[in-house]
Amino acid sequence: MKMATTTSTHLTHSAEETIALGERLAATLASGTVVALTGDLGAGKTALTKGLARGLGVTEPITSPTFTLVAEHPARDGRRLYHVDLYRLDAPQQAVEIGIEEELAPDGWTIIEWAERLDDLLPPGTVRVQMEIVSENERRITVA
């Protein structure tokens, strides 16, 4: 088990708070963890990813790999962070065709934006993060 099976809900009031939450959550992630981010456009998935990356020791800038689908970043202890953005995919089969399984690497961490597009292809133990827009600046973030 990579993380406790509890659910926690957080309310953030700015992108900076969402990034800080991601940084704190990163401390709970064992190597090999897949983090599945779901939520509407503008819910803060990339902001949370920036914080997770920072907490995992990534020093490179994090941008959403919408057109490349996967970005790989050096992280702490020689491990890698794989940042996947499935926004442009229409069906889970497309993720299989691009070799998504290879990005779920045990030598680091994988963060998947728009993870709902994978349906049931996520591995057991995936940390699921649901992001909701509460207001212009507020986000409700549920981690399970």
C-alpha positions as CSV (number, residue, x, y, z in Angstrom):
1,M,0.0,0.0,0.0
2,K,1.4,3.3,-1.0
3,M,-0.8,5.6,1.0
4,A,-3.3,5.3,3.8
5,T,-6.8,4.4,2.6
6,T,-8.4,7.4,4.2
7,T,-10.1,10.3,2.5
8,S,-9.2,13.9,3.2
9,T,-10.8,17.0,1.9
10,H,-9.0,20.4,1.6
11,L,-10.2,23.8,0.7
12,T,-7.7,26.1,-1.0
13,H,-8.3,29.8,-1.7
14,S,-5.6,30.5,-4.3
15,A,-3.3,28.8,-6.8
16,E,-0.5,29.3,-4.3
17,E,-2.4,27.4,-1.6
18,T,-3.1,24.6,-4.1
19,I,0.6,24.4,-4.9
20,A,1.4,24.3,-1.2
21,L,-1.1,21.5,-0.6
22,G,0.5,19.5,-3.4
23,E,3.9,20.0,-1.8
24,R,2.6,18.7,1.5
25,L,0.9,15.7,-0.2
26,A,4.1,14.8,-1.9
27,A,5.7,13.9,1.4
28,T,3.1,11.0,1.7
29,L,3.9,9.5,-1.7
30,A,6.1,6.4,-1.9
31,S,8.1,5.8,-5.0
32,G,6.0,4.0,-7.6
33,T,2.8,5.9,-6.7
34,V,0.4,6.9,-9.4
35,V,-1.7,10.1,-8.6
36,A,-4.9,10.4,-10.6
37,L,-6.2,14.0,-10.9
38,T,-9.8,14.6,-12.0
39,G,-11.9,17.7,-12.2
40,D,-13.2,20.3,-14.6
41,L,-11.0,22.6,-16.7
42,G,-9.6,25.3,-14.4
43,A,-10.0,23.2,-11.3
44,G,-6.3,23.5,-10.5
45,K,-4.9,20.2,-11.6
46,T,-1.7,21.7,-13.0
47,A,-1.2,23.9,-9.9
48,L,-1.5,20.8,-7.6
49,T,1.0,19.0,-9.9
50,K,3.4,21.9,-9.6
51,G,3.3,21.5,-5.8
52,L,3.6,17.7,-6.0
53,A,6.6,18.1,-8.3
54,R,8.3,20.6,-5.9
55,G,7.7,18.3,-3.0
56,L,9.2,15.4,-5.0
57,G,12.4,17.4,-5.7
58,V,11.7,18.5,-9.2
59,T,13.4,21.8,-9.9
60,E,12.3,22.2,-13.6
61,P,9.3,24.3,-14.5
62,I,6.1,22.3,-14.7
63,T,3.6,23.0,-17.5
64,S,0.8,20.8,-18.6
65,P,2.0,18.4,-21.4
66,T,-1.4,18.7,-23.2
67,F,0.2,18.3,-26.7
68,T,3.1,16.0,-25.9
69,L,0.9,13.9,-23.4
70,V,3.8,13.0,-21.2
71,A,6.6,15.1,-19.7
72,E,9.4,13.4,-17.7
73,H,11.3,15.3,-15.0
74,P,14.2,14.4,-12.8
75,A,13.1,14.2,-9.2
76,R,14.8,13.4,-5.9
77,D,17.2,10.5,-5.3
78,G,17.7,10.0,-9.1
79,R,14.1,9.0,-9.6
80,R,11.7,10.5,-12.2
81,L,8.4,12.2,-12.2
82,Y,6.1,11.4,-15.1
83,H,3.5,14.1,-15.7
84,V,0.7,12.8,-18.0
85,D,-2.1,14.9,-19.5
86,L,-4.9,13.0,-21.1
87,Y,-7.1,16.0,-22.0
88,R,-6.8,15.3,-25.7
89,L,-7.8,11.7,-25.5
90,D,-11.3,10.5,-26.3
91,A,-11.1,6.9,-25.1
92,P,-9.1,4.7,-22.7
93,Q,-7.9,2.6,-25.7
94,Q,-6.0,5.7,-27.0
95,A,-4.0,5.7,-23.7
96,V,-3.1,2.0,-24.2
97,E,-2.1,2.7,-27.8
98,I,0.4,5.4,-26.7
99,G,1.9,3.1,-24.1
100,I,0.5,4.6,-20.9
101,E,1.6,1.5,-19.0
102,E,5.2,2.5,-19.5
103,E,4.6,5.8,-17.8
104,L,3.4,4.1,-14.6
105,A,7.0,3.5,-13.7
106,P,8.1,2.1,-10.4
107,D,11.3,4.2,-10.5
108,G,9.5,7.4,-9.5
109,W,6.0,8.9,-9.5
110,T,3.3,9.4,-12.1
111,I,0.8,12.2,-12.0
112,I,-2.1,11.9,-14.5
113,E,-4.3,14.9,-15.3
114,W,-7.7,14.1,-16.7
115,A,-7.3,10.6,-15.2
116,E,-11.0,9.9,-15.7
117,R,-10.2,9.2,-19.3
118,L,-8.4,6.0,-18.3
119,D,-11.5,4.5,-16.7
120,D,-10.5,1.3,-15.0
121,L,-6.9,1.2,-16.4
122,L,-5.4,2.8,-13.2
123,P,-3.4,0.4,-11.1
124,P,-4.5,-0.7,-7.6
125,G,-3.2,1.7,-5.0
126,T,-3.6,4.8,-7.2
127,V,-4.1,7.9,-5.1
128,R,-7.2,9.6,-6.5
129,V,-7.6,13.3,-6.2
130,Q,-10.9,15.0,-7.1
131,M,-10.8,18.7,-7.7
132,E,-13.8,20.9,-7.7
133,I,-14.3,24.6,-8.4
134,V,-16.1,26.2,-5.4
135,S,-15.7,29.8,-6.5
136,E,-13.4,31.9,-8.6
137,N,-10.5,31.3,-6.2
138,E,-11.6,28.4,-4.0
139,R,-11.1,24.7,-4.8
140,R,-12.3,21.7,-2.9
141,I,-9.7,18.9,-3.2
142,T,-10.5,15.4,-2.0
143,V,-7.7,12.9,-1.7
144,A,-8.5,9.2,-1.4
